[in-house]
Amino acid sequence: MNLVEKINKLKKEKNAIILTHCYQNIEIDEVSDYVGDSLYLSRAAAKTDADIILFAGVYFMAQSAKILSPDKKVLIPDITSGCHMADMIDVENLRLFKKKYPNIPVVCYINSTAEVKAECDVCCTSSNAVDIVKNLNVPKVLFAPDTYLGKWVGQKLKDVEVITFNGFCPVHLRIRPEDIMEARRNYPEALILAHPECHYEVSKLADFVGSTKEIMEFSQKSDKKQFVIATEKGVVERLNRDSKLNNWGKEFILINENIICHSMKYNTLEKIYDTLLNETNEITLDKNIIEKARLSIDRMLNLNK
């Protein structure tokens, strides 16, 4: 019995599901029940009847699953799999940010810890950030921690002032305007699709800006046959795989070879097997934190309906 078969057997025995973010190593898809972006996986975590949720992603994602399913056992294959952006803001810095701009609702990007979510009014993902801010129907919002996603939302909603915290994704900031211009020269027939965590000078030069899910859906529906992808490598790998499997005849090119989130790659099939077998690396959160953070995520899911 190979490792994939062993994991799938364990899942049945333990009534477990595996949620996998699409920046993960692609072989993890073979044992996954759900593969997608943060919003899709949040919804999957909220509705599951499984006893165990194993989250193949980074730490804040597993925390979100625990917030949405507090009675479930939530595991993560590598407990050190973190997010540099999420680490850029803590509760103390968030409170200082709120104190500087009092009486303005705080929109919290899902790339944040449970403790930070508990201090915010509503959560969002890159898929729904524009809709969440719009549906709040307020003239100003505070947006944390990603300044570039916040600025992108502000550009899309001209009648809302978006005041951003100075956080960022180091991986997406490796994409430079020069990379876009070089891609234009090398692949003149290609469309360039970028994630809104990129620097806004990059986003302005792209043909389409959207979340991981939106990039994948846009490229599938497009009549074009070649795309340069300005987001994490895992997205490109999955698009090229699906193109071959489904005979799309499309080519997907990573904007540059450095667009890899190494923290996302900490999880492996071996670690998934060991974690599920021994039920280690369990996510635990204070009950009060869960209750407060749940309010911000529930409000997101309600505003996004």
Stockholm file with secondary structure:
# STOCKHOLM 1.0

chainA/1-305         MNLVEKINKLKKEKNAIILTHCYQNIEIDEVSDYVGDSLYLSRAAAKTDADIILFAGVYFMAQSAKILSPDKKVLIPDITSGCHMADMIDVENLRLFKKKYPNIPVVCYINSTAEVKAECDVCCTSSNAVDIVKNLNVPKVLFAPDTYLGKWVGQKLKDVEVITFNGFCPVHLRIRPEDIMEARRNYPEALILAHPECHYEVSKLADFVGSTKEIMEFSQKSDKKQFVIATEKGVVERLNRDSKLNNWGKEFILINENIICHSMKYNTLEKIYDTLLNETNEITLDKNIIEKARLSIDRMLNLNK
#=GR chainA/1-305 SS CCHHHHHHHHHHHHTEEEEEETTSCGGGGGGCSEEECHHHHHHHHHHCCCSEEEEESCHHHHHHHHHHCTTSEEECSCTTCCCTTGGGCCHHHHHHHHHHSTTCCEEEESSSCHHHHTTSSEEECTTTHHHHHHHHCCSEEEEESBHHHHHHHHHHCTTSEEEECSBCCTTGGGCCHHHHHHHHHHCTTCEEEECTTSCHHHHHHSSEECCHHHHHHHHHHCSCSEEEEESCHHHHHHHHHHHHHHTCCCEEEESCTTCCCGGGGGCCHHHHHHHHHHTCSBCCCCHHHHHHHHHHHHHHHHHTC
#=GC SS_cons         CCHHHHHHHHHHHHTEEEEEETTSCGGGGGGCSEEECHHHHHHHHHHCCCSEEEEESCHHHHHHHHHHCTTSEEECSCTTCCCTTGGGCCHHHHHHHHHHSTTCCEEEESSSCHHHHTTSSEEECTTTHHHHHHHHCCSEEEEESBHHHHHHHHHHCTTSEEEECSBCCTTGGGCCHHHHHHHHHHCTTCEEEECTTSCHHHHHHSSEECCHHHHHHHHHHCSCSEEEEESCHHHHHHHHHHHHHHTCCCEEEESCTTCCCGGGGGCCHHHHHHHHHHTCSBCCCCHHHHHHHHHHHHHHHHHTC
//
